Amino acid sequence: MINVLLVEDDPMVREVNRQFIERVEDFKVIAMCSNGVDGYNKIVELKPDLVIMDIFMPEQDGLITLRKIRTDNFPVDVITVTAANDMQTIQQILHLGVYDYIMKPFTFERMQQTLLNYKNFKRLTTGAHDVTQKELDEMIHPYRDVEDTNDNELNMMMELPKGFNRSTLNKVLKFIKDSKEGASADDVAAAIGVARVTARRYLDFLEKQNFIKVDVHYGGVGRPINHYFV
């Protein structure tokens, strides 16, 4: 079980975030706080595995709290969930070593994929042992295809259509391959951080090139959903 401390000043957002987190298997919110002062004290008291924290908060904001966590060398991972979208703030937070940076508003799928990535990260980093380059790449860049891996199909493909990015295409294909039950365009978009229409273009291209397959799921209401798999 991965123990999570949730630090968020808005009570409605805090409850939504708690529900999102606990919908993901093996994650449990052990405490919730409304500001950085209480959040820091709970870190000292409870020693959570993961802190999911807002930036704009009263009494002590998330940036000051994150600096204090790092200055005091607490061995805790942090994911920021915030409306802050200015590059100066983003750079400051990234320099302080957060595991991920999620911008509000966000979907459950975006939170879910981050937590699944984090769970895999914890699995790979638990225990004292040497790691291979492949394992390290999987920890740090879960959707990056590395040139020296055995999976070079897309690096050897013919010229891509105008406007396509080979790195993005690799990320889309890797996500579909790693998704045991397949995924929709919405799943891919949330996971790799692109618009749904962009994800759909790449998925359709991969399907036409026979790298992936598609199955149409018909629900009771609304349009059918394309489900992609290998």
N, C-alpha and C positions, 0 to 999 in steps of 0.2 A: 504494500500500500504506500502511495506517495502522499505525504502530508503537506497540505497547502495552507498558507496564511494569506488571506484576502484583505487588501488594504484599499478601501474606496470610500469616499465621503458621502456620495449620493446613496441613500438607503435603497431606492428602487433598483439602481444599477448594480449595487452590491448583491442584492438578492438574485437578480438575473444572472450575474456572473457566477454566483454560488451554484445555481441550478445547472448552468452550462458545464462547470467544472465537474460536478458530481454525476453528470450524465456519462462521463468518460470513465471507462472501467479502470479501477485501481487508483483513482484519485479521490481524496477526502479532504474537505475544508475543515480544519481543526479549530480555526478561530477567524473572526472578522474584526477589523478595526476601521475607524473613520478618519484617521489622520496619521501622519508619519511618526509622531511621538509615541503614540500607543502601538503602532506597528513595530517600531524598533524595539520597544520593551517586550512585545510578544515574541519577537525573534530571539531575544536573549533568553526568555523564559521557556519557550516551547521547542526551539531549535527545529523549525520546519525544514523539509527538503526543498520547498519551492515557495517563493513569495510572488503573488500576482498583485501588482500595485499601480494605482493611479499616479499621475504626476501633480495635477493641480488639486491641492488639498489644503485645508486650514491648519493652523498651528505649525505644521512642518510639512513642506511639500515633498513629493516623491524624489525629486532630484537631490535635495539635501539629505534625505533619508538614505538614498542609494549611496551617496558619497560616504556617509557615516558607516554603513555596512561594510564598504570596501576598505575604508581606513582602519576599521577594527578587525579586518580579516575574518569576518564570519563566513564559514563555508556553506553558503546558501545561494541557490540560484534564483534569479529574478526575471520575471516577465513583466514588462510595463504594458498597461492597457490604458490608453490616454487619447484625448482629443488633440494633443499637441502635434502639430504638423509642420512647424517651422524647422528649417534645417539646422539652425544653431542648437536648439533643444535636442533634436534627434542625434546630432553628433556627440553632444555631451553625454547623453544616455548610453549610446553605443560604446563610447570610450570607457565607460564604467563597467562594461562587461555583462550586459544583460543577455539572457538567452534568446529573447525575441522581443519585438516591439510591435504591438497591435494597436492600430488606430481605431478610435470610436468614430462612427458606429461600425460594428462588425457582426458577422454571422456566427451561429453556433459552429458551422463547419470550419470556419477560420480558427476558432479557439480549439476545436477538436483536433485539427491537424497539428497545431502547435503542441498540444499535450501528448499526442501520440508520438511525435518526434522526440519530445522530451523524455517520454518513458523509454524509448529505445536508447536515447543518450544515457540515461541512468543505468540501463542494463549493460551497456558497453563499458561504462566507467566504474562499475562496481567491482571492487576487488583490486588488489595490486598485481598488475601484470603488464608486460610490454605489449604494445599494439602494432599492427601493421599499418602501412600507409592507407590501405583500403579501409580499415576499421576507423582510422582517424578521419578520413574523408567522409565516411558515413556519419560520424558524430558531428562534424562541423558543417558539412554541406550535404544534407540528406537528399537534395534533389539535383546535385551537380554530377554530371557524367565526367569522369576523369579519362583523359586521353589514353592512358596505358591500361585501361581495363579491357576485358575480353568483349565487352558489349560496344562494338564500334560501328554498328550498322548505319547509324545516322551520320557519322563522320565520313562514311564512304559513299553516301548517297549522291546523286546527281544534283545539279544546281537547284536550290529551293525557289519556290514561287516568290514573286516580288513582294517585299514587305515582311517576309518570314525571317525569323532569327533562329539560327541553328541551336544556340544554347537553350532558348525557350522550348524548341521542339524536343530536345533531349530531356528536358525537365518533364514535359507532358508525357512522353513515352515512359520514362522511369516511374512516374507516379502511377500510371496505368498498370505497369508490370508489378509494382509493389502492392497494388490494391488487389487482394486475393479475390474479392467478390466483384471486381470491376468498379467503375465510377462514371458519374455523369459529368457534363460540362460544368455544372455548378460546383461539383466536388473539386474538379481540377482547378477552376478559377480561384476558389478559396484557398487551396493548398499552395499554389505557386505564386499567387498575388497578381493575377491578370484579370481583365474583364471577361465576363462569361462569353461574349461574342468572339473574343480573341481565342479563348480556350476551344470553342466550338470549331473555329477555322482550322486550328492545328489538329484537332481530333479527326475532323473530316478528311484532312489531307493524309494523316497516318492510316486511316481506314482505307482510303482509295489506293494507298501504296502497299496495302496488305500487311502492315506492321501490327495492326490491331483489328478487332472485330467489333461489330455493333449489333445490339439487340434492342428492339423497341419495346418499351414497357408501357402498357396501356392501363391507366388508372380509371377510377369511376368518374372523375370530374377533371376537366381541363385537357390540355394537350398531352399527347404521349411523350415520354421521356426517353431519349437515346441513352443506352447504357453501354459503355465501352469496356472491352476486356481483351486480353491476349489469348 
